[in-house]
Amino acid sequence: MLADVAPGLGLNLLVTAAVTLACVLTLWLVSIRIRDVSIVDIFWGPAFGIVALVGWFLSADHGVYERRVLVTVLTVAWAARLGIYLFRRNHGKGEDPRYTAAFRDRYSGRELHVQTLKMVFLLQGFLAWLISIPVQLAQYQVVPPALGVAAYVGTALFVVGFLFEAVGDWQLARFKADPANRGRVMDRGLWRYTRHPNYFGNACLWFGLWLIGREYWSGVLTVFSRVLMTHFLVNVTGKKLLEKRMGRARPEYADYVARTPGFFPWFPKPPGSVSPDDAARRPR
């Protein structure tokens, strides 16, 4: 057992894994009935909230109360906001075409259900559980016995990331709601300084949560979860796929890519500083 962690963390990890598994299996059965694999996206945020709440109750007699409260409240707040946002955005629109093309157009019958279970529901459930390990660890840490500098810095980083994600999503939703913007590229507000303020905010706030639990050496060991989350946001399911799709659908997106920072916010290049040839050579 780690010296700075109260007994019970191992049982906590098993219970949260079992609860997450039960949730994704139930969601998978629902997806079969309503013919919509993409409902798993709505569950992505709430999955972390469920893990945090289960950990809160299981760690009631362990850990440092202030740290338990902090990581639980922050995680649940983020999970609730993201879940509500995605539900409002996706509800009533049917299955996301990405899932249709990747699974429903390639498989049918039992094979379709097996593939979506393995490659979507179980995978996302496992990733949510794995990435949430720093939160679970923080709920059981007993050293130091009070919040330190890292916890306060982590909280500030979380707030910055939360605002980037929430404000970016809000600005994009307002932009899309205006019929005059149909087919146009969003380059206003936070989207003027980074092509992905929501993804940057997500990575930022999760590094903040990691910092809260890394005031002793055991917390440092969980940095893999932060790296994994950022990797997926940038190179797998987030930035890379979105930019590829946008580059094909909207020719003017190449110019936006050429003048706007890709992930970390910074000032964009001034209009006219990017030649058409340079913009056209940007990777799709």
C-alpha positions in Angstrom: 0.0 0.0 0.0 1.3 3.5 -0.8 2.4 5.3 2.3 0.4 8.5 1.7 -2.8 6.7 0.7 -5.4 5.4 3.2 -6.5 1.7 3.0 -9.5 1.1 0.8 -8.3 2.6 -2.5 -8.0 -0.9 -4.1 -11.6 -1.7 -3.2 -12.7 1.7 -4.5 -11.1 1.0 -7.8 -12.8 -2.3 -8.1 -16.2 -0.9 -7.2 -16.0 2.1 -9.5 -14.9 -0.2 -12.3 -17.9 -2.4 -11.7 -20.3 0.5 -11.6 -18.9 2.0 -14.8 -19.2 -1.4 -16.5 -22.8 -1.7 -15.4 -23.5 1.8 -16.7 -22.0 1.2 -20.2 -23.6 -2.2 -20.5 -27.0 -0.7 -19.8 -26.3 2.1 -22.2 -25.3 -0.4 -24.9 -28.6 -2.2 -24.5 -30.5 1.1 -24.8 -28.5 2.0 -27.9 -29.6 -1.3 -29.6 -33.2 -0.6 -28.8 -33.2 3.0 -30.1 -30.7 2.4 -32.9 -28.3 5.1 -31.8 -24.7 4.3 -30.8 -23.8 7.9 -30.4 -25.7 8.2 -27.1 -22.4 7.1 -25.6 -21.1 10.6 -26.2 -23.6 12.1 -23.8 -22.5 9.7 -21.1 -18.8 10.6 -21.5 -18.8 13.5 -19.0 -21.4 11.9 -16.5 -19.2 8.8 -16.3 -16.5 10.7 -14.5 -19.1 12.3 -12.2 -20.5 8.8 -11.3 -17.0 7.5 -10.5 -16.3 10.6 -8.4 -19.5 10.3 -6.4 -19.0 6.6 -5.8 -15.5 7.3 -4.6 -16.8 10.1 -2.4 -19.1 7.7 -0.5 -16.6 4.9 -0.3 -13.9 7.2 1.0 -16.1 8.6 3.7 -13.8 7.3 6.5 -10.6 7.8 4.6 -8.5 10.6 3.1 -8.6 14.3 3.9 -12.1 15.8 3.9 -11.1 19.1 2.2 -9.3 17.3 -0.6 -12.2 14.8 -1.1 -14.7 17.7 -1.3 -12.6 19.7 -3.7 -11.9 17.0 -6.3 -15.4 15.6 -6.1 -17.2 18.9 -6.5 -15.0 20.0 -9.4 -15.3 16.7 -11.2 -19.1 16.5 -10.8 -19.5 20.1 -11.9 -17.6 19.5 -15.1 -19.4 16.2 -15.7 -22.8 17.7 -15.2 -22.1 20.7 -17.5 -20.7 18.6 -20.3 -23.5 16.0 -20.0 -26.2 18.6 -20.2 -24.5 20.5 -23.0 -24.1 17.3 -25.1 -27.7 16.2 -24.4 -29.1 19.5 -25.5 -26.9 19.5 -28.6 -27.6 15.9 -29.7 -31.1 15.1 -28.5 -33.5 14.4 -31.3 -30.9 14.5 -34.0 -30.5 10.8 -34.5 -27.3 8.9 -34.6 -24.1 10.7 -35.3 -23.0 10.0 -38.9 -19.5 9.1 -37.7 -20.9 6.1 -35.8 -23.2 5.2 -38.7 -20.3 5.1 -41.2 -17.9 3.3 -38.8 -20.3 0.6 -37.6 -23.8 0.5 -39.0 -22.7 0.7 -42.6 -20.1 -2.0 -42.1 -21.8 -4.5 -39.8 -25.2 -5.8 -39.2 -27.1 -8.0 -36.7 -25.1 -9.6 -33.9 -21.8 -8.5 -35.3 -22.8 -4.9 -35.2 -23.8 -5.1 -31.6 -20.6 -7.0 -30.6 -18.4 -4.4 -32.4 -20.1 -1.4 -30.8 -19.9 -3.0 -27.4 -16.2 -3.7 -27.7 -15.0 -0.7 -29.7 -17.3 2.0 -28.3 -19.0 1.3 -25.0 -16.5 -0.9 -23.2 -13.6 1.2 -24.5 -15.1 4.5 -23.5 -16.1 3.1 -20.1 -12.6 1.8 -19.5 -11.0 5.1 -20.6 -13.3 7.1 -18.3 -12.4 4.9 -15.3 -8.7 5.0 -16.1 -8.5 8.7 -16.6 -10.4 9.3 -13.4 -7.8 7.4 -11.3 -6.2 10.7 -10.0 -9.5 11.8 -8.7 -10.0 8.5 -6.9 -6.5 8.6 -5.5 -6.9 12.2 -4.3 -10.0 11.1 -2.3 -7.8 8.6 -0.4 -4.7 10.6 0.1 -3.8 11.4 3.7 -0.5 13.2 3.1 -0.3 16.2 3.3 -3.2 16.5 5.9 -4.3 19.8 4.4 -4.5 21.4 1.0 -1.2 22.8 -0.2 0.1 25.0 -3.0 -0.3 22.4 -5.7 -4.0 22.0 -4.8 -4.6 25.8 -5.1 -2.7 26.0 -8.4 -4.6 23.0 -9.6 -7.9 24.6 -8.7 -7.0 27.8 -10.5 -6.0 25.8 -13.6 -9.3 23.9 -13.4 -11.3 27.1 -13.4 -9.4 28.4 -16.4 -10.0 25.2 -18.3 -13.6 25.0 -17.3 -14.3 28.5 -18.5 -12.5 27.9 -21.8 -14.5 24.8 -22.4 -17.9 26.2 -21.3 -17.5 29.6 -23.0 -16.1 28.0 -26.2 -19.1 25.6 -26.4 -21.5 28.4 -25.7 -20.0 30.7 -28.4 -20.1 27.9 -30.9 -23.7 27.0 -30.1 -24.7 30.6 -30.6 -22.8 30.8 -33.9 -24.5 27.7 -35.2 -27.9 28.9 -34.1 -27.7 31.9 -36.4 -28.9 30.9 -40.0 -26.7 33.6 -41.4 -23.6 31.6 -40.3 -24.6 28.4 -42.1 -21.6 26.9 -43.9 -19.2 29.5 -42.4 -16.2 28.8 -40.2 -16.4 29.9 -36.5 -13.5 32.3 -35.9 -14.9 34.6 -33.2 -14.5 34.9 -29.5 -12.2 32.3 -28.0 -12.2 30.6 -31.4 -10.1 33.5 -32.8 -7.2 32.5 -30.5 -7.3 28.7 -30.7 -9.1 26.4 -33.1 -10.2 24.3 -30.2 -10.9 26.3 -27.0 -13.1 23.5 -25.7 -10.5 20.8 -26.2 -7.8 23.1 -24.7 -10.1 23.8 -21.7 -10.7 20.1 -21.2 -7.0 19.3 -21.1 -6.3 22.2 -18.9 -9.0 21.4 -16.3 -7.9 17.8 -16.1 -4.3 18.8 -15.5 -5.7 20.9 -12.7 -7.5 18.0 -11.1 -4.3 16.0 -11.4 -2.3 18.7 -9.6 -4.8 18.6 -6.7 -3.8 15.0 -6.0 -0.1 15.3 -6.6 1.1 16.9 -3.4 2.8 13.7 -2.5 4.8 11.3 -4.7 1.9 8.8 -5.4 0.0 11.5 -7.2 2.8 12.1 -9.6 2.5 8.5 -10.8 -0.9 9.1 -12.2 0.3 11.7 -14.8 -0.2 9.0 -17.4 -4.0 9.7 -17.2 -3.5 13.4 -18.1 -1.2 12.5 -21.0 -3.7 10.0 -22.2 -6.6 12.4 -22.1 -4.6 15.1 -23.9 -3.4 12.5 -26.5 -7.0 11.6 -27.3 -8.1 15.2 -27.5 -5.4 16.2 -29.9 -4.4 13.1 -31.9 -7.3 10.6 -31.8 -11.0 11.5 -31.3 -10.9 15.3 -31.0 -8.8 17.8 -32.9 -7.4 15.5 -35.6 -10.7 14.0 -36.8 -12.6 17.3 -36.6 -10.0 19.2 -38.6 -9.9 16.5 -41.2 -13.7 16.6 -41.6 -13.8 20.4 -41.6 -11.0 20.7 -44.2 -13.0 18.5 -46.6 -16.3 20.2 -46.0 -15.3 23.9 -46.0 -12.5 25.1 -48.3 -12.1 28.4 -46.2 -11.1 26.3 -43.2 -7.6 26.0 -44.6 -7.2 29.7 -44.2 -8.5 29.5 -40.7 -6.0 26.8 -39.9 -3.1 28.8 -41.4 -3.8 31.9 -39.2 -5.1 30.5 -36.0 -3.2 28.5 -33.3 -4.1 24.9 -33.3 -4.4 24.1 -29.6 -2.7 26.5 -27.1 -4.3 30.0 -27.3 -2.3 32.8 -28.8 -2.8 35.8 -31.0 -3.8 34.9 -34.6 -1.8 36.0 -37.6 -3.1 39.3 -39.0 -5.4 39.2 -42.1 -3.4 39.1 -45.3 -0.2 37.6 -43.7 -1.0 34.1 -45.0 -0.8 33.6 -48.7 -3.4 31.5 -50.5 -0.7 29.0 -51.5 0.4 28.6 -47.9 -3.1 28.1 -46.7 -3.8 25.5 -49.4 -0.7 23.5 -48.3 -2.0 23.1 -44.7 -2.7 19.5 -43.8 -6.3 18.5 -43.9 
